[in-house]
Amino acid sequence: MIRCLAFKLRTSVEDGAKLLDTMREYTKAFNTCAKWGFENHTWNKVENHKATYKLIRESGSLPSSLVQGARDCACEALKAEKCKTLPKRKLFASMRYNQRVATVNMIHGIATIATTGGRVKAAFHVPDSYLPYLGWTVKGSTLSYRRDTKDFYLHVSIEAANPAVVSDIKVLGIDRGIKNIAVCSDNKFFNGKAVKNVRGEYAKLRAELQSKGTRSAKRKLKEMSGRERRFVTDVNHCIAKSIVNTGYTVFALEDLGKIRVQKRKGKELDRKLNNWSFYQLERFIGYKAEALGKRVILIDARYTSQKCSVCGHVYKGNRNGSDFLCHNCGFHLHADLNASRNIAQAGISCLGRLPVNQPNVASI
Ligand SMILES: [Zn+2]
């Protein structure tokens, strides 16, 4: 099954100019190929390539695969007309891209598009009605330009991976943090005040005992660290239990292990990584979910805190402490709650890519 989804791109003025320049050069390449084929009475792509490729590449800066795309389009047009008329292309007619020249990430709403001036990154909003399609495979895309509104659109053709999996599943997104141990996309907060207070007290005591340095102080320190751990463990058990015992069947969490592999920097992420209790909570939710025939999925943690869960705009400055304010659409929400909604959305799209009999904990 194949579907086509249309996305309006958000591009800077500079990137918009690059896209337009690419369209211009693409049309030029198309015309060169069409003219050669028309004059030589052939729609053979290989012959056309031999005659025109080098010339086009040397006369402009159109990326190689776009030159090939323009040539293929020209040859197809020649074939359709049996070389009786010279195919013409409008200056800003839509342009075909394969998956390599334009990569489309529907989970994060970001496309990177090859242009004459290098790759351009453009964000787009994924409406709720498209959510069931997010797990589908991208086959290719077409870039179009509306001269009246000066907007670019990306028409993405996608193929069904396993659409049946997505129905009947309810996904809960869970954001883990320090201030709030867990914030769920159904607006539930588990705040970390109690844990923070207890840990703060222990930290004070620890400092005192460490400065003493006596044998009995060392013994006390050891006992204390055990007590502290047991307290946090107990809190995590309670949170995991209350999360899993909801109507949701799938629990989406950020894949913190993946961040470590990627060696991503950033204070907030570092803090998350250094905290064993994040992993413990993940494990507890995993065990308890499995016992109920539910499942945990781990999703790519990039952009979850910077992205607007309403319009999809990704921008670092959208987040200010616990406040999320979208610089694009003005959407305002608690930052952790916004993140949890992004995690839920990413979870839904991840599901489409998983086979039905996947083990309980899966990762994308
Ligand atoms: Zn927004």
Residues whose N, C-alpha, C, O or C-beta is under 5 A from the ligand:
A	BS01	ZN	C308 V310 C311 G312 H313 C326 N328 C329 G330 F331
